[in-house]
């Protein structure tokens, strides 16, 4: 049986594209799922320091299948590697870094993102939903900038980018930028604004799959400064 052609970017390509926008020297926390893939990609000439809230700074990419230390894991319980100079510390110290504002950027997945930057990424609110907020509420409150990486739509074809979240919120007005298989989208005071289309995708295709107006006016794009802080927040 022939697989349908991939439309837009693959998960790995989404992660690689996001990594291109992380400034040199940034301290970055990666959430569970697609965000974990970002650790595989460090742009040439840059040094990115990846943090995991279970107590590690200097996390490297996942080891080859069947290799790695079963006790060296990230917050998603996936085996990882340690880069030269990596440090290990208590879980409480890890959250002190987060709550103290010492991390520049956090990359999270999403169930929904609202046009004002509200994020819902931990529960659908259904009676049988498993509570799994983890450290996300601390991360969106304490980290300087928040990037979301997610498929543009659910498996059922429903939009994840909406006018208002219907799922329980992780944080209010916290998301700066969204990376999907179809596009890179900025959260602005005027709503969602297209930054870049994925290869082979046109504007109308993305707008039809976005449950909120998508701006494409050539407004100035907020640029990350040296500390990875958006001037729009």
C-alpha positions in Angstrom: 0.0 0.0 0.0 1.5 3.4 -1.1 1.7 6.0 1.7 0.1 9.3 0.9 2.6 12.1 0.1 3.8 14.3 3.0 2.2 17.7 2.8 4.3 20.5 4.3 7.2 19.8 6.7 7.8 16.5 8.6 8.2 16.5 12.3 11.9 16.5 12.0 11.8 19.3 9.5 9.6 21.4 11.8 12.1 20.9 14.6 15.1 21.8 12.4 13.2 25.0 11.2 12.5 26.0 14.8 16.2 25.5 15.8 17.2 28.0 13.1 15.5 30.7 15.1 17.2 30.1 18.4 19.9 32.6 19.1 23.4 31.5 19.9 24.0 30.9 23.6 20.4 30.5 24.5 19.3 28.3 27.5 16.4 26.2 26.1 13.8 23.9 27.7 12.2 21.3 25.5 8.8 19.9 26.2 7.6 16.3 25.6 6.8 15.0 22.1 7.8 16.9 18.9 9.8 19.5 21.0 12.2 16.8 22.0 13.3 16.5 18.4 14.7 20.1 18.5 17.7 18.8 20.5 18.9 17.0 17.3 19.5 20.3 15.5 22.0 22.9 16.5 22.7 25.3 13.7 26.3 25.6 12.5 28.3 28.1 14.5 25.8 28.2 17.4 26.0 26.8 20.9 22.6 26.0 22.4 22.3 24.8 26.0 19.3 22.4 26.4 17.6 22.1 29.9 15.3 19.4 31.1 13.2 19.9 34.2 14.1 16.6 35.7 17.5 18.0 36.5 20.0 18.4 33.6 21.7 21.3 31.8 23.6 20.5 28.7 21.4 17.7 27.3 22.4 16.3 23.9 20.4 14.4 21.3 18.9 10.9 21.8 21.5 8.1 21.5 21.3 5.5 18.7 18.6 2.8 19.1 19.7 0.3 21.7 22.4 2.5 23.1 22.5 5.1 25.9 22.3 5.0 29.7 18.8 4.0 31.0 19.3 6.4 33.9 20.1 9.3 31.6 16.7 10.5 30.5 14.8 13.7 29.8 11.4 14.8 31.4 9.6 12.5 28.9 11.6 9.5 30.1 13.4 9.2 26.8 17.1 8.4 26.8 19.3 11.3 26.0 23.0 12.1 25.8 25.1 14.6 27.8 27.2 17.1 26.1 30.7 18.0 27.5 30.3 20.2 30.5 26.7 19.0 31.3 25.5 19.4 34.8 23.0 17.4 36.9 21.0 18.9 39.8 18.0 18.4 42.1 14.5 18.6 40.7 13.8 21.6 43.0 16.9 23.4 41.7 15.7 22.8 38.1 12.4 24.5 38.9 14.2 27.3 40.6 15.9 28.0 37.3 12.6 28.1 35.6 10.7 30.2 38.1 13.6 32.5 38.5 13.6 33.5 34.9 17.0 32.0 34.0 15.8 30.2 30.9 15.6 32.1 27.6 13.2 29.9 25.6 10.8 27.0 26.0 9.5 24.8 23.2 6.2 23.2 23.9 3.5 21.2 22.1 -0.1 22.3 21.9 -3.7 21.1 21.8 -4.8 24.6 21.0 -3.3 28.1 20.6 -5.5 31.2 20.6 -4.9 34.2 18.5 -4.0 36.2 21.6 -1.3 33.7 22.6 -3.3 31.6 25.1 -2.0 28.0 25.3 -3.8 24.8 26.1 -1.5 21.8 26.0 -2.3 19.5 28.9 -5.9 18.3 28.8 -9.0 18.2 26.6 -11.2 18.7 29.7 -13.0 15.4 29.1 -14.1 13.4 32.2 -11.6 10.6 31.4 -8.7 12.9 30.4 -5.5 12.1 32.3 -4.2 15.2 34.1 -0.7 15.7 32.7 0.2 19.4 33.1 3.6 18.6 34.4 5.9 21.6 34.6 4.2 23.4 31.7 2.5 26.0 33.8 5.8 26.9 35.5 7.5 27.1 32.2 5.1 29.4 30.5 5.1 31.7 33.5 8.9 31.7 34.1 10.6 31.4 30.8 11.3 34.5 28.7 9.9 33.3 25.4 7.6 30.5 24.4 7.7 28.7 21.0 5.0 26.1 20.1 5.7 23.3 17.7 2.7 21.2 16.6 0.8 19.8 13.7 -1.4 22.5 12.3 -4.6 20.3 12.6 -5.7 17.3 14.7 -5.9 13.8 13.2 -9.6 14.5 12.7 -8.7 17.7 10.7 -9.8 20.2 13.4 -7.9 23.4 13.7 -5.4 23.8 16.6 -5.0 27.5 16.0 -8.2 29.1 17.1 -9.8 32.4 18.1 -10.4 31.2 21.7 -9.2 28.0 23.4 -12.0 25.6 24.5 -9.6 23.3 26.4 -8.2 24.1 29.9 -5.5 26.7 29.7 -1.8 26.2 30.5 -1.2 29.9 30.4 -2.8 33.2 29.2 -1.2 35.2 26.4 2.2 33.4 26.7 2.9 32.1 23.1 5.2 34.1 20.9 5.6 32.0 17.8 4.1 28.8 16.3 5.9 26.2 14.1 3.6 23.8 12.3 3.9 21.4 9.3 2.2 24.1 7.2 3.7 27.4 8.3 5.6 29.6 10.8 3.2 32.0 12.5 3.7 34.9 14.8 1.4 35.9 17.7 0.9 39.6 17.5 -1.4 42.2 19.2 -3.5 41.9 16.1 -3.7 38.2 16.0 -2.0 35.4 14.1 0.4 36.7 11.4 2.1 34.5 8.8 5.9 34.6 8.9 6.7 31.8 6.4 4.9 29.1 4.4 6.2 25.6 4.3 7.5 24.4 0.9 4.6 23.6 -1.5 2.0 25.3 0.7 0.0 28.5 -0.2 -1.6 31.1 2.0 -5.2 30.0 1.3 -4.4 26.4 2.2 -3.2 27.5 5.7 -6.0 30.0 6.3 -8.6 27.3 5.5 -7.1 25.2 8.3 -6.8 28.0 10.8 -9.9 28.9 12.9 -8.9 32.5 13.2 -8.0 35.3 10.8 -4.4 34.9 9.5 -2.7 38.2 8.7 -0.2 38.4 5.9 0.4 42.1 5.8 4.1 43.0 5.6 4.3 44.3 9.2 7.7 44.3 10.9 8.5 41.0 12.5 9.5 41.0 16.1 13.1 39.9 16.3 14.7 37.9 19.1 17.4 39.9 20.9 20.5 38.4 22.4 18.6 37.1 25.4 15.9 35.4 23.3 13.2 37.8 24.5 10.5 39.0 22.1 10.0 42.7 22.0 6.3 42.1 21.7 5.9 40.6 25.2 
